[in-house]
Amino acid sequence: MYTEKDIKFFAERGITTEEIDTQLAFYKNGFPFLGIVRPATPNDGIRCLTDEEMNTYAQKYAKESEQMSIVKFVPASGAASRMFKDLFVFASEYNGTPEQKQKFNDTTTPARRFIDNIDRFAFYDNLQKIVYGKYGKSVKELLQDHKPKELVESVITKDGLNYGNLPKGLIEFHRYKNTSRTPVEEHIAEGIQYAKSGKDVKIHFTVSPEHLGFFTAFVDKARISFEEKFGVKLDISFSTQKAFTDTVAVDENNEIFRNDDGTPLFRPAGHGSLIENLNDINARIIFIKTIDNVVPDARKEATVKYKQALAGYLLKTKENIADYIKMLQNNPTPQQLDEAYVFVSKKLCCEFGEDFLSLSDAEKAEKLVAKLKRPLRICGMVKNEGEPGGGPFWAKNQDGTTSLQIVESSQIDKNDPHSQELVSKATHFNPVDLVCDVTDCEGNKFDLRKFTDPLTGFISHKSKNGKTLKSIERPGLWNGAMSDWNTIFVEVPIETFSPVKTVLDLLREQHQ
């Protein structure tokens, strides 16, 4: 089935033929849907902290974090092209004809809204310089000359700000009195406030290979001003998605899709592959937040408060886990077994099947310890107000237990009325707001690759050179890649979630 050249090509990427066999089987048979049992809701899977608990946990984290290894992990892969999708469409269609001018007069279209509010964007001053250099006119004068296409192109093309090709992390998001900030800078400013151990602040960004140079050059310049302003030592690192996590593409007949030179086509398999990058992080506590979920300094208070509280709750829970492991490994009494069982099922939200009760005491202790000895994550959950994001559900696991999972829509059977009814009852979603402890109770780091669900994924349809192809994508880092972690959901306010999916999102109050 594979030629010698194929086998050599796979080996160069660090991929075995067995892995290719597995991927091809998924194309033919599909991925199993996740068996959701019920949505996680307040008092049934989602914890709502009181103000007193918030303060207690935040103080605990503030006190203990000084001696801990901490990293802020920011998945920042990909270009900002989707952020400017509507502007690309406008630039390709607008030709100055009466019909196009009439269409442009519709003030509700994305392109017109963008142009009408152009001076409200943080990159306006730099755009002015670009426009003046190209046309010898100001932005306002260019629009008076009825040249909206030229203005849009000055934002998205290589002859302008090049925002359509730059990574989202390097787009100017927020305007300050004498400067502006990109998401990278906002993550640095935010990380300094809670992801700090002593004076050390470590932040790690995952980036696309083609953007690595942009990021390193930008951060080299930005680092000094932040260190001087806040009196900290910044350790900012980068990694790219590893080649061996890519998946092979196939054609409509599920045969390997080949490039013009005959080599198999591989494609990045999504955020789920970043578990390899996360596994390389040498720290105990890891905060995870996506690149576009940032706000200006004036609005950071709620985010910082909840990050500290979630981290303190994480530390307290880890102490409880250590106590229960010690107890279970020292001939526990039936009463102690019951106590540990309640902790695992109620606090860690891992429910055992009915067969658990028929086990011997030794078998019960063994199963409970196995569930306790896992990476731990606290996930912020926001009330559903129509924003995109994975949903919190109770779901069946392969070992017969039921536990909390962050579930993407692609993992749920759209043709199953019962599953869709459960989806309709969901009250919250995950804004990718996680704090994790990736060490065991002796301080040894877990191998995070052992706690994934290899059966999670979905098949997407793409095209290359006019030919249809299919590729496998793994659900996000916080979905299938963390499915076998101990998981706790905590409600956080909507103020902690301000994503920027399109450039017009920057006109929202949170970003002004």
C-alpha positions as CSV (number, residue, x, y, z in Angstrom):
1,M,0.0,0.0,0.0
2,Y,2.8,2.4,0.8
3,T,5.9,2.8,-1.4
4,E,9.4,2.9,0.0
5,K,9.4,6.6,-0.7
6,D,6.2,7.0,1.4
7,I,7.7,5.1,4.3
8,K,10.8,7.2,4.2
9,F,8.7,10.4,4.0
10,F,6.6,9.3,7.0
11,A,9.8,8.5,9.0
12,E,11.3,11.9,8.2
13,R,8.2,13.5,9.8
14,G,8.4,11.1,12.8
15,I,5.2,9.2,11.8
16,T,4.9,5.4,11.7
17,T,2.9,3.5,9.1
18,E,0.8,2.2,12.0
19,E,-0.3,5.7,12.8
20,I,-1.2,6.3,9.1
21,D,-3.2,3.0,9.2
22,T,-5.1,4.3,12.2
23,Q,-5.9,7.7,10.4
24,L,-7.1,6.0,7.3
25,A,-9.4,3.8,9.3
26,F,-10.9,6.9,10.8
27,Y,-11.6,8.3,7.4
28,K,-13.4,5.1,6.4
29,N,-15.3,4.5,9.7
30,G,-15.5,8.0,11.2
31,F,-15.1,9.0,14.8
32,P,-17.5,7.9,17.5
33,F,-19.7,10.6,19.0
34,L,-19.2,11.4,22.6
35,G,-22.0,10.0,24.9
36,I,-23.2,13.1,26.7
37,V,-25.4,12.3,29.7
38,R,-26.5,15.8,30.7
39,P,-25.3,19.4,30.6
40,A,-23.2,20.6,33.5
41,T,-25.1,23.4,35.3
42,P,-24.7,25.3,38.5
43,N,-24.9,22.8,41.5
44,D,-24.6,19.9,39.0
45,G,-21.1,20.1,37.7
46,I,-20.5,23.9,37.8
47,R,-19.3,25.4,41.1
48,C,-20.3,29.0,41.9
49,L,-17.8,30.5,44.4
50,T,-19.0,32.9,47.1
51,D,-17.2,36.2,47.5
52,E,-15.7,34.8,50.7
53,E,-14.4,31.7,48.9
54,M,-13.0,33.9,46.1
55,N,-11.0,36.0,48.5
56,T,-9.8,33.0,50.5
57,Y,-8.6,31.2,47.4
58,A,-7.0,34.3,45.9
59,Q,-5.1,34.9,49.1
60,K,-3.9,31.3,49.2
61,Y,-2.6,31.6,45.6
62,A,-0.9,34.9,46.3
63,K,0.9,33.5,49.3
64,E,2.0,30.2,47.8
65,S,2.8,31.2,44.2
66,E,6.0,32.9,45.3
67,Q,7.7,29.5,45.5
68,M,6.1,27.8,42.5
69,S,7.0,27.3,38.9
70,I,4.3,29.0,36.9
71,V,3.7,29.4,33.1
72,K,1.1,31.2,31.1
73,F,0.4,29.2,28.0
74,V,-1.2,31.0,25.0
75,P,-2.2,29.1,21.8
76,A,-1.6,31.7,19.2
77,S,-1.3,29.7,16.0
78,G,-2.6,31.0,12.7
79,A,-2.9,34.2,10.6
80,A,-5.5,36.9,11.1
81,S,-7.0,36.3,7.7
82,R,-10.4,35.1,9.1
83,M,-10.5,38.2,11.3
84,F,-10.5,40.3,8.1
85,K,-12.5,38.0,5.9
86,D,-15.3,40.5,5.2
87,L,-12.7,43.1,4.1
88,F,-11.0,40.7,1.7
89,V,-14.4,40.0,0.1
90,F,-15.1,43.8,-0.2
91,A,-11.7,44.4,-1.8
92,S,-12.1,41.7,-4.3
93,E,-15.7,42.7,-5.3
94,Y,-15.6,46.6,-5.2
95,N,-14.8,48.1,-8.6
96,G,-16.4,51.5,-8.3
97,T,-19.4,50.8,-10.6
98,P,-22.8,52.4,-9.8
99,E,-24.0,49.1,-8.5
100,Q,-21.1,48.6,-6.2
101,K,-21.4,52.2,-5.0
102,Q,-25.0,51.7,-4.2
103,K,-24.2,48.5,-2.3
104,F,-21.5,50.4,-0.4
105,N,-24.1,52.9,0.7
106,D,-25.7,50.2,2.9
107,T,-24.3,51.3,6.3
108,T,-25.0,47.9,7.9
109,T,-22.5,45.9,5.8
110,P,-19.3,44.9,7.6
111,A,-17.0,46.8,5.2
112,R,-19.0,50.0,5.6
113,R,-19.2,49.7,9.4
114,F,-15.4,49.2,9.4
115,I,-14.8,52.3,7.3
116,D,-17.3,54.5,9.1
117,N,-15.6,53.7,12.4
118,I,-12.0,53.6,11.1
119,D,-10.7,56.2,13.5
120,R,-11.8,54.1,16.5
121,F,-9.3,51.3,15.8
122,A,-6.1,51.2,17.6
123,F,-4.1,50.9,14.4
124,Y,-5.6,54.1,13.0
125,D,-2.4,56.2,13.5
126,N,-0.2,53.7,11.7
127,L,-2.8,53.4,9.0
128,Q,-2.6,57.2,8.5
129,K,1.1,56.9,7.9
130,I,0.6,54.1,5.4
131,V,-2.0,56.0,3.5
132,Y,-0.1,59.2,3.4
133,G,3.0,57.4,2.2
134,K,1.1,55.6,-0.6
135,Y,-1.3,58.4,-1.7
136,G,0.0,61.6,-0.2
137,K,-3.4,62.0,1.5
138,S,-4.9,61.4,4.9
139,V,-7.4,58.6,5.5
140,K,-10.2,61.2,5.5
141,E,-9.1,62.7,2.2
142,L,-8.9,59.3,0.6
143,L,-12.5,58.6,1.6
144,Q,-13.5,62.0,0.3
145,D,-12.1,60.9,-3.1
146,H,-14.3,57.8,-2.9
147,K,-11.6,55.3,-2.6
148,P,-12.8,52.9,0.1
149,K,-11.2,49.9,-1.7
150,E,-7.7,51.6,-1.4
151,L,-8.3,52.2,2.2
152,V,-9.2,48.6,2.9
153,E,-6.3,47.3,1.0
154,S,-4.0,49.6,3.0
155,V,-5.1,47.6,6.1
156,I,-5.0,44.0,4.8
157,T,-2.4,43.8,2.0
158,K,1.4,43.5,2.1
159,D,1.6,47.0,0.6
160,G,-0.2,48.3,3.7
161,L,-0.3,47.2,7.3
162,N,-0.4,43.6,6.0
163,Y,-2.9,42.6,8.7
164,G,-4.5,40.0,6.5
165,N,-1.3,38.0,6.6
166,L,0.1,38.8,10.0
167,P,-0.8,36.6,13.1
168,K,-3.7,37.8,15.1
169,G,-1.3,38.2,18.1
170,L,0.5,41.1,16.4
171,I,-2.5,43.2,15.3
172,E,-3.0,46.4,17.3
173,F,-6.1,45.8,19.4
174,H,-6.2,48.5,22.1
175,R,-5.3,52.2,22.1
176,Y,-3.7,53.8,25.1
177,K,-2.8,57.5,25.8
178,N,0.5,57.5,23.9
179,T,0.7,54.1,22.4
180,S,-1.3,50.9,21.4
181,R,-1.0,47.3,22.3
182,T,-1.3,44.0,20.5
183,P,-2.7,40.8,22.1
184,V,0.8,39.6,22.8
185,E,1.5,42.7,24.8
186,E,-1.9,42.4,26.6
187,H,-1.1,38.8,27.6
188,I,2.3,40.0,28.9
189,A,0.7,42.8,30.9
190,E,-2.0,40.4,32.2
191,G,0.5,37.6,33.0
192,I,2.6,39.9,35.1
193,Q,-0.4,40.3,37.4
194,Y,-1.1,36.7,38.2
195,A,1.4,34.3,36.5
196,K,4.3,35.5,38.5
197,S,6.7,33.7,40.9
198,G,8.7,36.2,42.8
199,K,9.8,38.6,40.0
200,D,9.8,35.9,37.3
201,V,7.1,35.8,34.7
202,K,7.1,33.0,32.2
203,I,4.8,33.1,29.1
204,H,4.8,30.6,26.3
205,F,3.2,31.2,22.9
206,T,2.5,28.5,20.3
207,V,2.8,30.0,16.9
208,S,2.8,28.9,13.2
209,P,6.3,28.3,11.8
210,E,5.9,31.1,9.2
211,H,5.1,33.6,12.0
212,L,7.9,32.6,14.5
213,G,10.3,35.3,13.2
214,F,7.6,38.0,13.5
215,F,6.9,37.1,17.1
216,T,10.4,36.8,18.3
217,A,11.4,40.1,16.7
218,F,8.4,41.8,18.2
219,V,8.8,40.4,21.7
220,D,12.5,41.3,21.8
221,K,11.5,44.9,21.5
222,A,8.5,44.8,23.8
223,R,10.2,42.9,26.6
224,I,12.4,45.6,27.9
225,S,9.7,48.2,28.4
226,F,7.6,45.8,30.3
227,E,10.5,44.7,32.5
228,E,11.4,48.3,33.3
229,K,7.8,49.4,33.9
230,F,6.8,46.5,36.2
231,G,10.1,45.5,37.7
232,V,9.9,41.9,36.6
233,K,12.0,39.4,34.7
234,L,10.2,38.1,31.6
235,D,10.9,34.7,30.2
236,I,9.0,34.5,26.9
237,S,9.3,31.4,24.8
238,F,7.7,30.1,21.6
239,S,7.0,26.7,20.0
240,T,5.5,25.5,16.8
241,Q,3.1,22.6,16.3
242,K,5.2,19.4,15.8
243,A,5.3,17.8,12.4
244,F,4.5,14.4,13.7
245,T,1.1,15.6,15.0
246,D,0.0,16.5,11.4
247,T,-2.5,14.1,9.8
248,V,-2.4,12.7,6.3
249,A,-5.1,14.0,3.9
250,V,-7.2,11.8,1.6
251,D,-9.3,12.2,-1.5
252,E,-13.0,11.5,-1.8
253,N,-12.2,7.8,-2.1
254,N,-10.3,7.8,1.1
255,E,-7.0,7.3,-0.7
256,I,-4.0,9.3,0.3
257,F,-4.0,12.8,-1.3
258,R,-0.8,13.4,-3.0
259,N,1.1,16.6,-3.9
260,D,2.2,17.3,-7.4
261,D,5.6,15.7,-6.7
262,G,3.8,12.5,-5.5
263,T,4.4,12.9,-1.8
264,P,1.5,12.5,0.7
265,L,-0.1,15.7,1.8
266,F,-0.1,16.3,5.5
267,R,-2.1,19.0,7.3
268,P,-2.0,20.4,10.9
269,A,-4.5,18.6,13.0
270,G,-5.8,21.5,15.1
271,H,-5.3,22.7,18.7
272,G,-5.6,19.2,20.1
273,S,-2.1,18.5,18.8
274,L,-0.8,21.1,21.1
275,I,-0.8,18.6,24.0
276,E,2.7,17.8,22.8
277,N,3.7,21.5,23.3
278,L,2.0,21.7,26.6
279,N,3.7,18.5,27.7
280,D,7.1,20.1,27.1
281,I,6.4,22.9,29.5
282,N,8.4,22.6,32.7
283,A,6.2,24.0,35.4
284,R,3.7,23.0,38.0
285,I,1.0,25.5,37.4
286,I,-0.1,26.4,33.9
287,F,-2.6,29.1,33.0
288,I,-4.2,28.6,29.5
289,K,-5.9,31.3,27.6
290,T,-6.4,32.0,23.8
291,I,-4.5,34.8,22.0
292,D,-7.6,36.9,21.2
293,N,-9.3,36.9,24.6
294,V,-7.7,40.1,26.0
295,V,-8.9,43.5,27.3
296,P,-7.2,46.8,28.1
297,D,-5.7,47.5,31.5
298,A,-8.8,49.3,32.7
299,R,-10.8,46.1,32.3
300,K,-8.4,43.5,33.6
301,E,-9.4,43.6,37.2
302,A,-12.1,40.9,36.9
303,T,-9.9,38.6,34.9
304,V,-7.0,38.9,37.4
305,K,-9.3,38.3,40.4
306,Y,-10.8,35.2,39.0
307,K,-7.5,33.8,37.7
308,Q,-6.1,34.1,41.2
309,A,-9.2,32.6,42.8
310,L,-9.2,29.6,40.4
311,A,-5.5,29.0,41.0
312,G,-6.1,29.1,44.8
313,Y,-9.0,26.6,44.4
314,L,-6.7,24.4,42.3
315,L,-4.0,24.4,45.1
316,K,-6.6,23.6,47.8
317,T,-8.1,20.8,45.7
318,K,-4.6,19.4,45.1
319,E,-3.9,19.3,48.8
320,N,-7.2,17.3,49.3
321,I,-6.1,14.9,46.6
322,A,-2.8,14.3,48.3
323,D,-4.5,13.6,51.6
324,Y,-6.9,11.1,50.1
325,I,-4.2,9.3,48.2
326,K,-2.1,8.9,51.4
327,M,-5.2,7.7,53.2
328,L,-6.2,5.2,50.5
329,Q,-2.7,3.7,50.4
330,N,-2.7,2.9,54.1
331,N,-5.3,0.2,54.6
332,P,-8.4,2.6,54.6
333,T,-11.4,1.7,56.7
334,P,-14.8,1.4,55.1
335,Q,-15.7,4.8,56.4
336,Q,-12.5,6.3,54.8
337,L,-13.3,4.6,51.5
338,D,-16.8,6.1,51.6
339,E,-15.3,9.5,52.3
340,A,-12.8,9.2,49.4
341,Y,-15.6,8.0,47.1
342,V,-17.7,11.1,47.9
343,F,-14.8,13.4,47.2
344,V,-14.0,11.8,43.8
345,S,-17.7,11.7,42.7
346,K,-18.9,15.0,44.2
347,K,-15.8,17.3,44.3
348,L,-13.9,15.9,41.3
349,C,-17.2,15.0,39.5
350,C,-16.1,11.5,38.4
351,E,-19.1,9.2,38.9
352,F,-18.5,5.4,39.0
353,G,-20.8,2.8,37.5
354,E,-23.0,0.5,39.7
355,D,-20.4,-2.3,39.6
356,F,-18.1,-0.2,41.8
357,L,-20.1,-1.0,44.9
358,S,-19.6,-4.7,44.4
359,L,-15.8,-4.4,44.5
360,S,-13.7,-5.4,47.4
361,D,-12.3,-2.7,49.6
362,A,-8.8,-3.2,48.1
363,E,-10.2,-2.9,44.6
364,K,-12.2,0.2,45.5
365,A,-9.0,1.9,46.9
366,E,-7.1,1.0,43.8
367,K,-9.7,2.5,41.5
368,L,-10.0,5.6,43.6
369,V,-6.3,6.2,43.7
370,A,-6.1,5.7,39.9
371,K,-8.7,8.5,39.5
372,L,-6.9,10.8,41.9
373,K,-3.5,10.4,40.3
374,R,-4.2,12.5,37.3
375,P,-3.5,16.0,36.0
376,L,-5.9,18.5,37.5
377,R,-7.6,21.5,35.8
378,I,-10.0,24.1,36.9
379,C,-12.0,25.5,34.0
380,G,-13.9,28.8,34.0
381,M,-17.4,28.6,32.6
382,V,-19.4,31.6,31.4
383,K,-23.2,31.9,31.1
384,N,-24.2,31.2,27.5
385,E,-25.0,34.5,25.8
386,G,-24.6,33.4,22.2
387,E,-20.8,33.4,22.1
388,P,-18.9,30.5,20.5
389,G,-17.2,28.0,22.7
390,G,-17.2,24.3,23.8
391,G,-20.0,23.3,26.2
392,P,-19.6,21.8,29.7
393,F,-21.3,18.3,29.9
394,W,-21.3,15.2,31.9
395,A,-20.2,12.5,29.5
396,K,-19.6,8.7,29.5
397,N,-16.0,7.5,29.4
398,Q,-14.7,4.3,27.9
399,D,-14.0,2.8,31.4
400,G,-17.7,3.2,32.4
401,T,-17.3,6.3,34.5
402,T,-19.1,9.6,33.9
403,S,-17.1,12.8,34.2
404,L,-17.0,16.4,33.2
405,Q,-16.0,17.2,29.6
406,I,-15.7,20.3,27.5
407,V,-17.5,19.2,24.3
408,E,-17.4,20.7,20.9
409,S,-20.5,20.5,18.7
410,S,-18.6,18.2,16.2
411,Q,-18.4,15.6,19.0
412,I,-22.2,15.4,19.4
413,D,-24.5,13.4,17.1
414,K,-26.6,16.0,15.3
415,N,-29.0,13.3,14.2
416,D,-29.7,12.1,17.7
417,P,-32.8,14.0,19.1
418,H,-31.9,13.2,22.7
419,S,-28.4,14.6,22.4
420,Q,-29.7,17.7,20.7
421,E,-32.2,18.2,23.5
422,L,-29.4,18.0,26.0
423,V,-27.5,20.6,24.0
424,S,-30.5,22.9,24.1
425,K,-30.5,22.8,27.9
426,A,-26.9,23.8,28.3
427,T,-26.5,27.0,30.3
428,H,-22.8,27.7,30.0
429,F,-19.8,27.5,27.7
430,N,-16.1,27.3,28.0
431,P,-14.2,30.5,27.1
432,V,-10.9,28.7,27.2
433,D,-10.0,29.8,30.7
434,L,-8.0,27.1,32.4
435,V,-5.5,26.8,35.3
436,C,-3.8,23.4,35.5
437,D,-1.6,21.5,37.9
438,V,0.4,19.0,35.8
439,T,2.4,17.4,38.6
440,D,1.7,14.5,40.9
441,C,1.7,14.8,44.7
442,E,5.5,14.1,44.8
443,G,6.1,17.0,42.4
444,N,6.9,14.8,39.3
445,K,5.4,16.0,36.1
446,F,2.7,13.8,34.5
447,D,3.2,12.6,30.9
448,L,0.1,14.5,29.6
449,R,0.0,12.3,26.4
450,K,-1.3,9.5,28.6
451,F,-4.5,11.3,29.5
452,T,-5.9,12.0,26.1
453,D,-8.8,10.3,24.2
454,P,-7.4,9.1,20.9
455,L,-11.0,8.4,19.7
456,T,-11.9,12.1,19.6
457,G,-11.7,14.0,16.4
458,F,-13.7,15.0,13.3
459,I,-13.2,15.0,9.5
460,S,-13.2,18.3,7.7
461,H,-13.5,18.9,4.0
462,K,-11.0,21.2,2.2
463,S,-9.6,21.7,-1.2
464,K,-6.2,22.1,-2.8
465,N,-5.4,23.2,-6.3
466,G,-9.1,22.7,-7.1
467,K,-9.3,19.2,-5.8
468,T,-11.4,18.1,-2.9
469,L,-9.7,16.6,0.1
470,K,-10.5,15.5,3.6
471,S,-8.4,16.0,6.7
472,I,-8.6,14.9,10.3
473,E,-8.7,17.5,13.1
474,R,-8.5,16.8,16.7
475,P,-10.8,18.7,19.1
476,G,-9.1,21.5,21.0
477,L,-6.4,21.1,23.6
478,W,-9.1,21.5,26.3
479,N,-11.4,18.9,24.7
480,G,-10.2,15.4,23.8
481,A,-6.6,16.2,24.6
482,M,-7.5,16.6,28.3
483,S,-10.4,14.2,28.5
484,D,-8.9,12.0,31.2
485,W,-7.9,14.8,33.5
486,N,-9.5,15.5,36.9
487,T,-11.8,18.4,35.9
488,I,-13.6,21.1,37.9
489,F,-15.9,23.7,36.4
490,V,-16.3,27.1,38.0
491,E,-18.6,29.9,36.9
492,V,-16.8,33.1,35.9
493,P,-18.4,36.4,34.8
494,I,-18.8,37.3,31.2
495,E,-16.4,40.2,31.8
496,T,-13.5,37.7,31.7
497,F,-14.4,36.8,28.1
498,S,-13.8,39.3,25.3
499,P,-12.8,37.4,22.2
500,V,-12.0,39.1,18.9
501,K,-13.1,36.9,16.0
502,T,-13.7,39.6,13.5
503,V,-12.1,43.1,13.3
504,L,-15.5,44.6,14.1
505,D,-15.4,43.0,17.5
506,L,-12.7,45.6,18.4
507,L,-15.6,48.2,18.3
508,R,-17.2,46.5,21.3
509,E,-17.2,48.4,24.6
510,Q,-14.7,45.9,26.1
511,H,-12.0,46.9,23.6
512,Q,-12.5,50.6,23.5
